[in-house]
Amino acid sequence: MHFSFTYIFLIAFSLATDAFAVSIASGISIPKKELFKKALIISIFFGGFQAIMPVIGFL
């Protein structure tokens, strides 16, 4: 199956904006004294899943 650049770009953009919206909402709800630790954990999970999902889809 061959996808156009526009199709791939739009899917990537929509996934990125979804992850951005969730990360903003998570960042607003985290107390200031726990911000760095929880932000690091959340970013590792988001980055990991954003990297793994396309690989799983490719298989």
Order of alpha helices (4+ residues) and beta strands (2+ residues): alpha-alpha
